[in-house]
Amino acid sequence: MQVLKEWGVIMPELIEYEPGTHFPEVIGGTLDESSPAWPKPTRTGKGAPNVIFFILDDVGYGQMSVFGGLCETLNLEQLANGACATSTTSLWPAETCLTPCLTSLEFSG
């Protein structure tokens, strides 16, 4: 098994294979007899937008300053000024992030 030293950490060489194809490495009885491989993740193309989901629980609508509340959230205000923000309650982002196996959506990055 080859190893790469990155950021001061010794880690196995990353072998990727196309999903749906033959697993190219070996699953042995021990770690020394095995060699790892991972399905190649779906990657976005050049110019793809950056998307960030903020999932907050037990936060009242009027608490944060970004929505007019008294608690100063300057970094969130700065993000909201250059982004699309909403005060509408929506459950689907949380369901998608927390249970991707049930929604058939995957996020990689």
KEKE-630904 format. One line per 4 residues: number of its first residue (from 1); their letters; for each residue x, y, z of N, C-alpha, C, O. Coordinates in nm, 2 decimals. Layout:
# KEKE-630904
NUM = A = X Y Z X Y Z X Y Z X Y Z | ...
***
This chain:
# KEKE-630904
1 = MQVL = 0.09 -0.12 0.00 0.00 0.00 0.00 0.09 0.12 0.00 0.18 0.14 0.09 | 0.07 0.21 -0.10 0.15 0.33 -0.10 0.08 0.44 -0.01 -0.04 0.43 0.01 | 0.16 0.52 0.05 0.11 0.63 0.14 0.16 0.76 0.09 0.27 0.77 0.04 | 0.08 0.86 0.11 0.12 1.00 0.08 0.13 1.07 0.21 0.05 1.05 0.31
5 = KEWG = 0.23 1.16 0.22 0.24 1.24 0.34 0.19 1.38 0.31 0.25 1.46 0.23 | 0.08 1.42 0.37 0.01 1.55 0.34 -0.02 1.61 0.47 -0.08 1.55 0.56 | 0.01 1.74 0.49 -0.01 1.82 0.61 0.04 1.74 0.73 -0.01 1.75 0.84 | 0.16 1.67 0.71 0.22 1.61 0.83 0.15 1.48 0.87 0.18 1.42 0.97
9 = VIMP = 0.05 1.43 0.79 -0.02 1.31 0.82 0.00 1.21 0.71 0.00 1.24 0.60 | 0.04 1.09 0.76 0.06 0.98 0.66 -0.08 0.92 0.63 -0.15 0.87 0.72 | -0.11 0.91 0.50 -0.25 0.86 0.46 -0.23 0.78 0.34 -0.14 0.79 0.26 | -0.32 0.68 0.32 -0.32 0.60 0.20 -0.34 0.68 0.08 -0.41 0.78 0.08
13 = ELIE = -0.28 0.63 -0.03 -0.30 0.70 -0.16 -0.45 0.69 -0.20 -0.51 0.58 -0.18 | -0.50 0.79 -0.25 -0.64 0.80 -0.28 -0.66 0.73 -0.42 -0.62 0.79 -0.52 | -0.73 0.62 -0.43 -0.76 0.55 -0.55 -0.91 0.57 -0.57 -0.99 0.53 -0.48 | -0.95 0.63 -0.68 -1.09 0.65 -0.71 -1.13 0.56 -0.83 -1.05 0.54 -0.92
17 = YEPG = -1.25 0.52 -0.83 -1.30 0.44 -0.95 -1.44 0.49 -0.98 -1.51 0.54 -0.89 | -1.49 0.47 -1.10 -1.62 0.51 -1.15 -1.73 0.43 -1.08 -1.71 0.30 -1.08 | -1.83 0.49 -1.02 -1.94 0.41 -0.96 -2.00 0.32 -1.06 -2.02 0.35 -1.18 | -2.03 0.20 -1.02 -2.09 0.10 -1.11 -1.99 0.01 -1.18 -2.02 -0.08 -1.25
21 = THFP = -1.86 0.04 -1.16 -1.75 -0.04 -1.22 -1.69 -0.14 -1.11 -1.72 -0.12 -1.00 | -1.61 -0.22 -1.16 -1.54 -0.32 -1.07 -1.46 -0.25 -0.96 -1.39 -0.15 -0.99 | -1.47 -0.29 -0.84 -1.38 -0.24 -0.73 -1.24 -0.28 -0.76 -1.20 -0.39 -0.76 | -1.15 -0.18 -0.78 -1.02 -0.20 -0.83 -0.91 -0.25 -0.72 -0.80 -0.28 -0.76
25 = EVIG = -0.95 -0.24 -0.60 -0.85 -0.27 -0.50 -0.88 -0.40 -0.42 -0.97 -0.48 -0.47 | -0.82 -0.43 -0.31 -0.83 -0.56 -0.24 -0.89 -0.54 -0.10 -0.84 -0.45 -0.03 | -0.99 -0.62 -0.06 -1.03 -0.62 0.08 -0.98 -0.75 0.14 -1.03 -0.86 0.11 | -0.88 -0.73 0.22 -0.81 -0.85 0.28 -0.86 -0.88 0.42 -0.95 -0.81 0.47
29 = GTLD = -0.80 -0.97 0.48 -0.84 -1.01 0.62 -0.79 -0.91 0.72 -0.84 -0.90 0.83 | -0.68 -0.84 0.69 -0.62 -0.74 0.78 -0.60 -0.61 0.70 -0.61 -0.61 0.58 | -0.57 -0.50 0.77 -0.54 -0.38 0.71 -0.42 -0.39 0.62 -0.42 -0.33 0.51 | -0.32 -0.46 0.66 -0.20 -0.48 0.58 -0.22 -0.55 0.45 -0.15 -0.53 0.35
33 = ESSP = -0.32 -0.64 0.45 -0.36 -0.72 0.33 -0.46 -0.64 0.24 -0.49 -0.70 0.13 | -0.50 -0.53 0.28 -0.61 -0.45 0.21 -0.55 -0.33 0.14 -0.44 -0.28 0.18 | -0.61 -0.29 0.03 -0.58 -0.16 -0.03 -0.71 -0.09 -0.06 -0.80 -0.14 -0.12 | -0.72 0.04 -0.01 -0.85 0.11 -0.02 -0.87 0.17 -0.16 -0.78 0.20 -0.23
37 = AWPK = -1.00 0.19 -0.19 -1.04 0.27 -0.30 -1.18 0.33 -0.27 -1.26 0.27 -0.19 | -1.21 0.44 -0.33 -1.34 0.51 -0.31 -1.41 0.54 -0.44 -1.34 0.57 -0.54 | -1.54 0.54 -0.44 -1.61 0.58 -0.57 -1.58 0.72 -0.60 -1.57 0.81 -0.51 | -1.56 0.75 -0.72 -1.53 0.89 -0.77 -1.65 0.97 -0.74 -1.76 0.95 -0.79
41 = PTRT = -1.63 1.08 -0.66 -1.75 1.17 -0.64 -1.78 1.25 -0.76 -1.70 1.28 -0.84 | -1.91 1.29 -0.76 -1.95 1.39 -0.86 -1.90 1.52 -0.83 -1.92 1.57 -0.72 | -1.83 1.58 -0.93 -1.77 1.71 -0.90 -1.84 1.82 -0.99 -1.88 1.78 -1.11 | -1.85 1.94 -0.95 -1.92 2.04 -1.02 -1.82 2.09 -1.13 -1.70 2.08 -1.11
45 = GKGA = -1.87 2.16 -1.23 -1.79 2.21 -1.33 -1.74 2.35 -1.30 -1.78 2.41 -1.19 | -1.66 2.41 -1.38 -1.61 2.55 -1.36 -1.73 2.64 -1.36 -1.82 2.63 -1.44 | -1.72 2.74 -1.27 -1.83 2.84 -1.27 -1.95 2.80 -1.19 -2.05 2.88 -1.19 | -1.95 2.69 -1.13 -2.07 2.64 -1.06 -2.08 2.73 -0.93 -1.98 2.77 -0.87
49 = PNVI = -2.20 2.77 -0.89 -2.22 2.86 -0.78 -2.19 2.79 -0.65 -2.20 2.66 -0.64 | -2.15 2.86 -0.55 -2.13 2.81 -0.41 -2.26 2.82 -0.34 -2.33 2.92 -0.34 | -2.30 2.71 -0.28 -2.43 2.70 -0.21 -2.40 2.66 -0.06 -2.33 2.56 -0.04 | -2.45 2.74 0.03 -2.43 2.70 0.17 -2.57 2.70 0.24 -2.65 2.79 0.22
53 = FFIL = -2.60 2.59 0.30 -2.72 2.58 0.38 -2.68 2.60 0.53 -2.59 2.53 0.58 | -2.75 2.69 0.59 -2.73 2.71 0.74 -2.86 2.64 0.80 -2.97 2.68 0.77 | -2.83 2.55 0.88 -2.94 2.48 0.95 -2.94 2.52 1.10 -2.84 2.49 1.17 | -3.04 2.59 1.14 -3.05 2.64 1.28 -3.17 2.58 1.35 -3.28 2.57 1.28
57 = DDVG = -3.16 2.55 1.47 -3.27 2.49 1.55 -3.29 2.58 1.67 -3.20 2.63 1.73 | -3.42 2.60 1.70 -3.46 2.68 1.82 -3.41 2.82 1.81 -3.37 2.88 1.91 | -3.41 2.88 1.69 -3.37 3.02 1.68 -3.50 3.09 1.63 -3.56 3.06 1.53 | -3.54 3.19 1.71 -3.66 3.26 1.68 -3.64 3.35 1.56 -3.52 3.40 1.54
61 = YGQM = -3.74 3.38 1.49 -3.73 3.47 1.37 -3.68 3.60 1.40 -3.60 3.66 1.32 | -3.72 3.66 1.51 -3.67 3.80 1.54 -3.55 3.81 1.63 -3.52 3.92 1.68 | -3.48 3.70 1.65 -3.36 3.71 1.74 -3.24 3.77 1.68 -3.17 3.85 1.74 | -3.20 3.72 1.55 -3.08 3.77 1.49 -3.10 3.90 1.42 -3.20 3.93 1.36
65 = SVFG = -2.99 3.98 1.42 -3.00 4.11 1.36 -3.01 4.10 1.21 -3.07 4.20 1.15 | -2.97 4.00 1.15 -2.99 3.98 1.01 -3.14 3.99 0.97 -3.17 4.02 0.86 | -3.22 3.95 1.06 -3.37 3.95 1.04 -3.44 4.05 1.12 -3.56 4.05 1.14 | -3.36 4.15 1.17 -3.42 4.26 1.25 -3.42 4.24 1.40 -3.48 4.32 1.47
69 = GLCE = -3.36 4.14 1.45 -3.35 4.11 1.59 -3.25 4.19 1.67 -3.17 4.27 1.61 | -3.24 4.17 1.80 -3.15 4.24 1.88 -3.01 4.18 1.89 -2.91 4.25 1.93 | -2.99 4.05 1.86 -2.86 3.98 1.87 -2.78 4.01 1.75 -2.82 3.98 1.64 | -2.67 4.08 1.77 -2.59 4.12 1.65 -2.52 4.00 1.59 -2.45 3.92 1.66
73 = TLNL = -2.54 3.98 1.46 -2.48 3.87 1.39 -2.42 3.94 1.26 -2.47 3.92 1.15 | -2.31 4.01 1.28 -2.25 4.09 1.17 -2.20 4.00 1.06 -2.22 4.04 0.94 | -2.14 3.89 1.08 -2.10 3.80 0.97 -2.22 3.75 0.89 -2.21 3.74 0.77 | -2.33 3.71 0.96 -2.44 3.67 0.88 -2.50 3.78 0.80 -2.55 3.76 0.69
77 = EQLA = -2.50 3.90 0.86 -2.55 4.02 0.78 -2.47 4.04 0.66 -2.52 4.07 0.55 | -2.33 4.03 0.67 -2.25 4.05 0.55 -2.28 3.94 0.45 -2.28 3.97 0.33 | -2.30 3.82 0.49 -2.33 3.71 0.40 -2.47 3.74 0.33 -2.48 3.72 0.21 | -2.56 3.78 0.41 -2.70 3.81 0.36 -2.70 3.92 0.26 -2.79 3.92 0.17
81 = NGAC = -2.61 4.02 0.28 -2.61 4.13 0.19 -2.57 4.09 0.04 -2.61 4.16 -0.05 | -2.50 3.99 0.03 -2.46 3.95 -0.10 -2.52 3.82 -0.14 -2.46 3.75 -0.23 | -2.63 3.78 -0.08 -2.69 3.65 -0.11 -2.84 3.65 -0.11 -2.90 3.76 -0.09 | -2.90 3.54 -0.13 -3.04 3.53 -0.12 -3.07 3.47 0.02 -3.04 3.36 0.05
85 = ATST = -3.14 3.55 0.10 -3.18 3.50 0.23 -3.33 3.51 0.24 -3.39 3.59 0.18 | -3.38 3.42 0.33 -3.53 3.42 0.34 -3.56 3.40 0.49 -3.49 3.34 0.56 | -3.67 3.45 0.53 -3.72 3.42 0.67 -3.83 3.32 0.66 -3.89 3.29 0.77 | -3.86 3.27 0.55 -3.97 3.17 0.53 -3.92 3.03 0.59 -3.81 2.99 0.55
89 = TSLW = -4.00 2.97 0.66 -3.96 2.84 0.72 -3.97 2.74 0.61 -4.07 2.73 0.53 | -3.87 2.66 0.60 -3.86 2.55 0.50 -3.79 2.43 0.56 -3.69 2.44 0.62 | -3.86 2.31 0.54 -3.80 2.19 0.60 -3.72 2.11 0.51 -3.63 2.03 0.55 | -3.74 2.13 0.38 -3.66 2.04 0.28 -3.51 2.05 0.29 -3.45 1.95 0.27
93 = PAET = -3.45 2.17 0.31 -3.30 2.17 0.32 -3.25 2.08 0.44 -3.15 2.01 0.42 | -3.32 2.09 0.55 -3.28 2.00 0.66 -3.30 1.86 0.63 -3.21 1.78 0.66 | -3.41 1.82 0.57 -3.43 1.68 0.54 -3.33 1.63 0.44 -3.28 1.52 0.45 | -3.29 1.72 0.34 -3.20 1.68 0.24 -3.06 1.66 0.30 -2.99 1.57 0.27
97 = CLTP = -3.02 1.75 0.39 -2.89 1.75 0.45 -2.87 1.63 0.55 -2.77 1.57 0.56 | -2.98 1.61 0.62 -2.97 1.51 0.73 -3.00 1.37 0.69 -2.96 1.27 0.75 | -3.08 1.35 0.58 -3.11 1.22 0.53 -3.10 1.21 0.38 -3.20 1.18 0.31 | -2.97 1.23 0.33 -2.96 1.22 0.18 -2.99 1.08 0.12 -3.03 1.08 0.01
101 = CLTS = -2.98 0.98 0.20 -3.01 0.84 0.15 -3.16 0.83 0.12 -3.20 0.75 0.04 | -3.24 0.91 0.19 -3.39 0.90 0.17 -3.44 0.99 0.06 -3.54 0.97 0.00 | -3.36 1.10 0.03 -3.40 1.20 -0.07 -3.33 1.18 -0.20 -3.36 1.25 -0.30 | -3.24 1.09 -0.21 -3.16 1.06 -0.33 -3.08 1.17 -0.38 -3.04 1.18 -0.49
105 = LEFS = -3.05 1.27 -0.29 -2.96 1.38 -0.32 -2.83 1.37 -0.24 -2.83 1.33 -0.13 | -2.73 1.40 -0.31 -2.60 1.39 -0.25 -2.53 1.52 -0.27 -2.53 1.58 -0.38 | -2.46 1.57 -0.17 -2.38 1.69 -0.18 -2.23 1.65 -0.16 -2.20 1.58 -0.06 | -2.14 1.69 -0.25 -2.00 1.67 -0.23 -1.92 1.79 -0.25 -1.96 1.89 -0.31
109 = G = -1.81 1.80 -0.19 -1.73 1.91 -0.21 -1.61 1.92 -0.14 -1.53 2.01 -0.14
***
